[in-house]
């Protein structure tokens, strides 16, 4: 069974794929429940403390018109609300043009790499269509031939008498 995502506000389980979670988080029902959740803490600060709750005698629970939170708990909840509201203000996503320019600049920096270019004794430049992993250099000549870095000498005086 795949991973599951649980929403505390809506009390729902769903498949944990980014598209489903994003759709759920942008949904009207979820947004309403989140705002009600935080509104509850904003209202708590305006209430007077419940004397019966402090004695352990309050029978009203969550519907009590007095607050069951201490001043420290209310202050911690305020800080929590502020942090979550700051998190909602995310930077705008880059435009298509910005993404395209970044992709093009990454392409040009990769093609100029010296790891993929070899110059032979005749002055011919050979560019390999891959990038060599630098961490393989730590192993020296202990690597199998398929993982070693190519040198110009590897391609000179090669005779292919038999195939297969």
C-alpha positions as CSV (number, residue, x, y, z in Angstrom):
1,X,0.0,0.0,0.0
2,X,1.3,3.5,-0.9
3,X,2.0,6.3,1.5
4,X,-0.9,8.1,3.0
5,X,-1.4,11.8,3.9
6,X,-3.5,12.7,6.9
7,X,-5.0,16.2,7.3
8,X,-5.5,17.2,10.9
9,X,-7.9,19.9,10.1
10,X,-10.3,17.8,7.9
11,X,-9.7,14.5,9.7
12,X,-9.2,12.8,6.3
13,X,-6.7,10.3,4.9
14,X,-5.7,10.4,1.2
15,X,-3.0,9.1,-1.1
16,X,0.2,11.1,-0.6
17,X,0.8,12.4,-4.1
18,X,1.7,16.0,-4.6
19,X,-1.2,16.7,-6.9
20,X,-3.8,15.3,-4.6
21,X,-2.4,17.0,-1.5
22,X,-2.1,20.4,-3.4
23,X,-5.7,20.1,-4.5
24,X,-6.9,19.2,-1.0
25,X,-5.0,22.1,0.5
26,X,-6.5,24.6,-2.0
27,X,-10.0,23.2,-1.5
28,X,-12.7,25.4,0.0
29,X,-13.6,23.0,2.8
30,X,-10.0,22.7,3.9
31,X,-9.5,26.4,3.8
32,X,-12.6,27.0,5.9
33,X,-11.6,24.4,8.5
34,X,-8.1,25.9,8.8
35,X,-9.5,29.4,9.3
36,X,-11.9,28.1,11.9
37,X,-9.1,26.4,13.7
38,X,-7.0,29.6,13.9
39,X,-10.0,31.7,14.6
40,X,-10.6,29.6,17.7
41,X,-7.2,30.7,19.1
42,X,-7.8,34.3,18.3
43,X,-11.1,34.2,20.2
44,X,-9.5,32.4,23.2
45,X,-7.4,35.5,23.9
46,X,-10.4,37.6,24.4
47,X,-12.1,35.3,26.9
48,X,-11.6,35.5,30.6
49,X,-10.1,32.5,32.4
50,X,-12.4,29.8,33.6
51,X,-12.3,29.5,37.4
52,X,-14.0,26.1,37.4
53,X,-11.6,24.6,34.9
54,X,-8.6,25.6,37.1
55,X,-10.3,23.7,39.9
56,X,-11.1,20.7,37.6
57,X,-14.9,21.3,37.9
58,X,-15.9,22.7,34.4
59,X,-18.5,20.5,32.7
60,X,-18.7,22.6,29.5
61,X,-15.4,21.6,27.9
62,X,-14.9,23.1,24.4
63,X,-18.2,25.1,24.5
64,X,-17.3,26.9,27.7
65,X,-17.6,30.7,27.3
66,X,-14.5,31.1,29.4
67,X,-10.9,30.2,28.4
68,X,-9.3,27.0,29.5
69,X,-5.9,28.1,28.4
70,X,-3.2,29.8,30.5
71,X,-1.7,33.1,29.4
72,X,1.5,31.3,28.4
73,X,-0.4,28.8,26.2
74,X,-2.4,31.6,24.6
75,X,0.9,33.5,23.8
76,X,2.4,30.3,22.4
77,X,-0.7,29.9,20.2
78,X,-0.4,33.5,19.0
79,X,3.2,32.8,18.0
80,X,2.2,29.6,16.2
81,X,-0.5,31.5,14.2
82,X,2.0,34.2,13.2
83,X,4.5,31.6,12.0
84,X,1.9,29.8,10.0
85,X,0.6,33.0,8.4
86,X,4.2,34.0,7.4
87,X,4.6,30.5,5.8
88,X,1.5,31.1,3.7
89,X,3.1,34.1,2.1
90,X,5.4,32.2,-0.3
91,X,7.5,33.8,-2.9
92,X,6.0,33.8,-6.4
93,X,7.0,31.0,-8.7
94,X,9.5,31.9,-11.4
95,X,8.0,32.8,-14.8
96,X,8.4,30.6,-17.8
97,X,11.0,33.0,-19.2
98,X,13.1,32.8,-16.0
99,X,13.0,29.0,-16.0
100,X,13.9,28.9,-19.7
101,X,16.9,31.2,-19.3
102,X,18.1,29.2,-16.3
103,X,17.9,26.0,-18.3
104,X,19.8,27.5,-21.2
105,X,22.5,28.8,-18.9
106,X,22.8,25.4,-17.3
107,X,23.1,23.8,-20.7
108,X,25.9,26.1,-21.8
109,X,27.9,25.5,-18.6
110,X,27.7,21.8,-19.0
111,X,28.9,21.8,-22.6
112,X,31.9,23.8,-21.7
113,X,33.1,21.2,-19.3
114,X,36.7,20.0,-19.8
115,X,35.7,16.5,-18.6
116,X,33.8,15.8,-21.8
117,X,36.4,17.2,-24.2
118,X,39.6,15.3,-25.3
119,X,42.3,16.7,-27.7
120,X,44.4,14.2,-29.6
121,X,47.9,14.6,-31.1
122,X,46.5,15.6,-34.5
123,X,44.7,18.6,-33.0
124,X,41.2,17.0,-33.4
125,X,38.8,17.8,-30.6
126,X,36.6,15.0,-29.4
127,X,33.5,15.8,-27.2
128,X,31.9,13.0,-25.3
129,X,28.2,13.0,-24.9
130,X,28.4,12.4,-21.1
131,X,29.9,13.9,-18.0
132,X,32.5,12.0,-16.0
133,X,31.9,11.5,-12.3
134,X,34.8,13.2,-10.4
135,X,34.4,10.8,-7.5
136,X,35.8,8.0,-9.6
137,X,39.2,9.7,-9.7
138,X,39.7,8.7,-6.1
139,X,40.0,5.0,-7.0
140,X,42.8,5.5,-9.5
141,X,43.4,2.5,-11.8
142,X,41.4,0.1,-9.5
143,X,38.2,0.8,-11.5
144,X,36.9,-1.6,-14.2
145,X,37.6,-0.3,-17.8
146,X,34.1,0.8,-18.3
147,X,34.3,3.3,-15.4
148,X,37.8,4.7,-16.0
149,X,38.2,8.2,-17.5
150,X,39.0,8.0,-21.2
151,X,42.4,9.3,-22.4
152,X,43.5,10.0,-26.0
153,X,45.9,7.1,-25.7
154,X,43.0,4.7,-25.2
155,X,41.9,5.5,-28.8
156,X,45.2,5.3,-30.6
157,X,46.5,2.1,-32.1
158,X,43.2,0.3,-31.6
159,X,42.6,-2.6,-33.9
160,X,39.3,-4.2,-34.3
161,X,40.0,-7.6,-35.8
162,X,37.1,-9.5,-34.4
163,X,33.6,-8.4,-33.5
164,X,31.3,-10.0,-31.0
